[in-house]
């Protein structure tokens, strides 16, 4: 993360390169925090990912899972449905499972 942010932003295409490097790093860190139960940290990283790459489903998926961990199910559902817009049909299984889990959790609250 520090290396990606340390790139000089005055160079041509610098921000694009930073974005391409930073998004997967933050997405992976978000996933690690999710697995540790650090939902706030996971949400912060996922939110930055969705700002860097608005059309990347993985960022929205991570954001939805972090929001579910924080029991913010309405917001989680919106994030997961946004992820669905950017996910290939053959890659939707875990996303649809998360949407179902979120829906079930909403009814149980």
N, C-alpha and C positions, 0 to 999 in steps of 0.2 A: 504494500500500500504506500509506504513512504517513498519507495523508488519511483512508483508511477506518478505520485504528486510532485516529485522533485524535478520532473522534466521542465525545461524552460518553455513557458507558454507562448513566447513570442515567435517561435519557430513555425513555419508553415505546417498546417495540419496537426499541430501539437495537441490541441484539446481533443481532437478525434483519436489520436494515438493514446492519450491518457484514458479516455473513455473506454476504448477497446481493451486496454490492459486492466483497468480498475474494476470494471463491471464483473468479470468472472472471479476476480480475487475476492471482492466484497460478497458476491453470491456464495462462494465457498465458505467464507468466514461466517456468513449468515447461517448456512447449513450446519456448520460446526456448533454455533451457539444454540441452534434449535435442538441439536442432539444433547446438549448439556443442560437444556431447560432455561437458558439465558434468553428469554423471549424479547426483552426490551432491546438488548444488543442485536439480536437477530433482526428485529424490526427496523432498527436504525440502518443497518447495512442494506437490508432489502429495499428500504425506501430510497436510499441513494441509488441503488441499482436501477430501480424503476424510473428515476429521474435521468440517469445517464443513458439508459436504453429503454425507452418507453414501449417498444414493440417486442421486447424479449420476455417470453413467457416465464422463464425460470425466476426472474426477479419478482414477478407478480405472484408466482407460486410460493416462493419463500416468504413474501410479505403476508400472504394469506395464512400460511402455517404459523407464523409468528403471532399474528392477530388472534388466531384460534387459541394459541397457548396463553394469550392474555385474556381469553374469554370475551373478546370483542367480535362476536360472531357475525353481526351485520356487516361490519367493515371487512371481515375475513371473506365473507361470501362475495362481496363486490370485487375484492382483489383476485379471488380465485376465478370468478367469471371473466374478469379482464384477461387473466392468463389463458383462459379457454379461447379467446379471440385470436391469440397469437400462437396457438399450439397446433401442430400437424395432427391430422386425424389419427394416425397410427401411434401417436405419443400421448394420448389423452387418458390412458388407464389410471395412472396414479393421481392425476388431476381430478378426474371424475370421482374417484374414491374419496379424495379430500373434500370435494363439494358435498358429497353425501354425508360424510362425517360431520361437516360443519352444519348441515341442515338438521341432522339428528341432535346435535348439541344445542342448537337454537331451540328446538322443541322441548328439550329437557331442562332448559333454564327457567 
